[in-house]
Each structure stands twice: as structure tokens, then as C-alpha cells.
Amino acid sequence: MTDSYLYAIVALLPLATLMLMIQTSPYQALVIRGILGAVAALVYAVLGGADVALTEALVGTMLAITLYAVAVRSSLVMRLGLLEEAHTVQAAPLRQLLDPLRTVLRRHHLRLELVPYADAASLAQALADKAVHGIYQAPTGIPAEASGDPLAEATPQPPTLTLRVPRLYTLLTDELPALLATLHPATPTPLAEPLAKTVP
């Protein structure tokens, strides 16, 4: 009778391992990794290896999950630089851009972090220094005199994003076709590398 319980518990190990391998969400993978460590600690305890079970519970489960959670939380983020006035005012064009942008990033388990800068020069420098993954440029209006028609009103231009990560550029332009995005620098690098490696 005891052996049947032991077999059932041991059978959970390959099942949890398989679930961990096919998981696409890093956050759900953390939970399953915790379950896998707890099941392993239980198996070690049932088989009489109390010291190994304690080590697995403390190091293999609690410490590992904590470190993985910190790594996932800090690496799966898109840092978007923008001018301070756009950040504080939260103008309509910025709000209209942020809502669909957050929706797309959430589908890929990414967070959006807004990083305000005082002026356009420091914003451009942040992109060049790779302090941000992209910058937001507020919409500008074309003056009526530039269009040649003195009676015409200024035509607002949509906001644009300049991105330095080719994978982010591909992801956003594929899923948000109306988004005006450009890649910095102008010559894109190969897209073979995964997003986790291109987003520091």
C-alpha cells in the first residue's frame, strides 16, 4: 500500500518536468519549477534522505525560485524613453499609443517601463548608449504655410517610436501595423537571436 503512494508521488516528477519544458510563460514556469522542487523534496524525505530533502527544499526550491523570479522580473522589460513633458502631461496621443503597446507586450510576457528625460538631446543619447530600448517622439503638426494652402489647418502627425532592438521592432510592427516605428540604426541586424538575449 505504501509503495503505491510512493509510485504516485514519484510519477509526479516526470509530469512536472514535462509541464515545465512545454511552458511558454516564464511566470507560470516559475510556479511549476517550485512544484517540481517540492515534489523532489517530498520523494527524498519519503525515501529517508532527510538532509537531501532539506537541501532541495531550501536551495533547490526556495532560493532558486527567488533568484529566477528576480532575473525574470528584471530582464523581461521594455524601457521606453520619452520627454518629461510627455510623461507628466500624459497627452492623448501618448495614452492612445501606450494602451495597445502594453497589450502586445503583455502577450509576450514583457512589461513596459517609461523613462523620462529632460530634453531631446539626452533622450537621443540614451538610445545611443543603450540605456533604453526605444524612444517615443510626440506627434508634430505640419504648419499650414508648409502645405501651400493658407486656409488649411495644421495636420497632426502621429507619434512614432524609434527602436534599437530588431526583435522588438519586428514584434511591434507585425502586431501593431498602424504603429509608426523605425529601427535605430537604419541598417537592421540579423533577427535570429531571441528576445531574451537582445533585451538586457
C-alpha positions as CSV (number, residue, x, y, z in Angstrom):
1,M,0.0,0.0,0.0
2,T,2.8,2.4,0.9
3,D,4.6,1.5,-2.4
4,S,1.6,2.7,-4.4
5,Y,1.7,6.1,-2.7
6,L,5.4,6.3,-3.4
7,Y,4.9,5.4,-7.1
8,A,2.2,8.1,-7.4
9,I,4.5,10.7,-5.9
10,V,7.5,9.7,-8.0
11,A,5.3,9.8,-11.1
12,L,4.7,13.5,-10.4
13,L,8.4,14.2,-11.1
14,P,8.4,13.5,-14.9
15,L,4.9,15.0,-15.2
16,A,6.1,18.3,-13.6
17,T,9.2,18.2,-15.7
18,L,7.3,17.8,-18.9
19,M,4.9,20.7,-17.9
20,L,7.9,22.8,-17.2
21,M,9.5,22.1,-20.5
22,I,6.4,23.0,-22.6
23,Q,5.6,26.1,-20.6
24,T,5.8,29.4,-22.6
25,S,5.1,31.8,-19.8
26,P,8.1,32.5,-17.6
27,Y,6.0,33.3,-14.6
28,Q,4.0,30.0,-14.8
29,A,7.3,28.2,-15.4
30,L,8.5,29.6,-12.1
31,V,5.4,28.2,-10.3
32,I,5.9,24.8,-11.9
33,R,9.6,24.8,-11.0
34,G,8.6,25.3,-7.4
35,I,6.2,22.4,-7.6
36,L,8.9,20.2,-9.1
37,G,11.3,21.1,-6.3
38,A,8.6,20.4,-3.6
39,V,7.8,17.0,-5.1
40,A,11.5,16.1,-5.3
41,A,12.0,17.1,-1.6
42,L,9.0,15.0,-0.7
43,V,10.4,12.0,-2.6
44,Y,13.7,12.4,-0.8
45,A,12.0,12.7,2.6
46,V,9.9,9.6,2.0
47,L,12.9,7.6,0.9
48,G,14.7,8.5,4.1
49,G,17.1,11.2,2.8
50,A,16.1,14.0,5.2
51,D,19.2,16.0,4.7
52,V,18.9,15.9,0.9
53,A,15.2,16.8,1.2
54,L,16.0,19.8,3.3
55,T,18.7,20.9,0.9
56,E,16.3,20.5,-2.0
57,A,13.6,22.5,-0.2
58,L,15.9,25.3,0.8
59,V,18.3,25.7,-2.1
60,G,16.7,23.9,-5.0
61,T,13.2,25.3,-4.4
62,M,13.1,28.5,-2.3
63,L,16.5,30.1,-3.2
64,A,16.4,29.1,-6.9
65,I,12.8,30.3,-7.4
66,T,13.7,33.6,-5.7
67,L,16.7,34.2,-7.9
68,Y,14.8,33.1,-11.1
69,A,11.9,35.5,-10.2
70,V,14.3,38.4,-9.8
71,A,16.0,37.6,-13.1
72,V,12.7,37.2,-15.0
73,R,11.3,40.4,-13.4
74,S,14.4,42.5,-14.3
75,S,15.0,41.1,-17.8
76,L,11.6,41.0,-19.4
77,V,11.0,44.7,-19.6
78,M,10.9,47.2,-22.5
79,R,12.3,50.6,-21.4
80,L,10.8,53.4,-23.4
81,G,12.4,56.8,-23.2
82,L,10.3,60.0,-23.6
83,L,10.5,63.7,-22.8
84,E,9.4,64.7,-19.3
85,E,6.5,66.9,-20.5
86,A,5.0,64.0,-22.5
87,H,5.4,61.8,-19.4
88,T,3.8,64.2,-17.0
89,V,1.0,65.5,-19.2
90,Q,0.1,62.0,-20.5
91,A,-1.3,63.6,-23.6
92,A,-4.0,61.8,-25.7
93,P,-1.6,60.5,-28.4
94,L,0.7,59.0,-25.7
95,R,-2.2,57.3,-24.0
96,Q,-3.5,56.0,-27.3
97,L,-0.1,54.5,-28.0
98,L,0.5,53.0,-24.6
99,D,-2.7,51.0,-24.3
100,P,-2.1,48.8,-27.4
101,L,1.6,48.7,-26.8
102,R,1.1,47.3,-23.3
103,T,-1.4,44.8,-24.6
104,V,1.1,43.5,-27.2
105,L,3.9,43.4,-24.7
106,R,1.8,41.6,-22.1
107,R,1.0,38.8,-24.7
108,H,4.8,38.3,-24.9
109,H,5.3,38.4,-21.1
110,L,7.0,41.8,-21.2
111,R,6.5,44.9,-19.1
112,L,6.6,48.5,-20.3
113,E,8.7,50.9,-18.3
114,L,8.6,54.6,-19.1
115,V,11.9,56.5,-18.6
116,P,11.5,60.4,-18.7
117,Y,14.3,62.6,-20.0
118,A,14.7,66.4,-19.7
119,D,15.5,67.2,-23.3
120,A,15.7,65.7,-26.8
121,A,19.5,65.5,-26.7
122,S,19.6,63.4,-23.6
123,L,16.8,61.2,-25.0
124,A,18.7,60.6,-28.2
125,Q,21.9,59.9,-26.2
126,A,20.0,57.4,-24.0
127,L,19.1,55.5,-27.1
128,A,22.6,55.6,-28.5
129,D,24.0,54.5,-25.1
130,K,21.5,51.6,-25.0
131,A,20.0,52.8,-21.8
132,V,16.5,52.4,-23.3
133,H,15.1,50.0,-25.9
134,G,13.3,52.7,-27.8
135,I,12.2,56.4,-27.6
136,Y,8.8,58.0,-28.1
137,Q,8.5,61.0,-30.3
138,A,5.4,63.1,-29.8
139,P,3.3,64.0,-32.8
140,T,4.1,67.2,-34.6
141,G,1.8,69.3,-36.8
142,I,2.6,70.4,-40.3
143,P,2.1,74.2,-40.4
144,A,-0.5,75.4,-42.9
145,E,2.1,77.6,-44.8
146,A,4.2,74.5,-45.4
147,S,1.3,72.8,-47.1
148,G,0.9,75.7,-49.6
149,D,-2.7,76.3,-48.6
150,P,-3.2,79.3,-46.3
151,L,-6.7,78.2,-45.4
152,A,-5.6,74.7,-44.4
153,E,-5.3,73.8,-40.7
154,A,-2.1,72.2,-39.3
155,T,-2.1,68.5,-40.0
156,P,-1.2,66.5,-36.9
157,Q,1.4,63.7,-37.4
158,P,1.0,60.5,-35.4
159,P,3.5,59.6,-32.7
160,T,6.4,57.4,-33.6
161,L,8.7,55.0,-31.9
162,T,12.4,54.6,-32.6
163,L,13.6,51.2,-31.5
164,R,17.1,49.8,-31.3
165,V,16.2,46.1,-30.8
166,P,15.3,44.4,-34.1
167,R,13.2,41.7,-32.4
168,L,11.1,44.4,-30.7
169,Y,10.7,46.2,-33.9
170,T,9.6,43.1,-35.7
171,L,7.2,42.1,-32.9
172,L,5.6,45.6,-32.7
173,T,5.3,46.3,-36.4
174,D,3.8,42.8,-37.0
175,E,1.2,43.1,-34.3
176,L,0.5,46.9,-34.5
177,P,0.5,47.6,-38.2
178,A,-0.7,51.2,-37.6
179,L,2.3,52.0,-35.4
180,L,4.9,54.2,-37.0
181,A,8.2,52.6,-35.8
182,T,11.7,53.0,-37.1
183,L,14.7,50.9,-36.4
184,H,17.9,52.6,-35.0
185,P,20.4,52.2,-36.6
186,A,18.9,52.3,-40.0
187,T,20.6,49.0,-41.0
188,P,19.0,46.2,-39.1
189,T,21.0,43.4,-37.5
190,P,20.0,39.7,-38.0
191,L,16.8,38.7,-36.3
192,A,17.9,35.2,-35.4
193,E,18.8,35.9,-31.8
194,P,16.0,35.5,-29.2
195,L,14.4,38.4,-27.4
196,A,15.7,37.4,-24.0
197,K,19.3,37.9,-25.3
198,T,18.6,41.2,-27.1
199,V,16.8,42.9,-24.2
200,P,19.3,43.4,-21.4
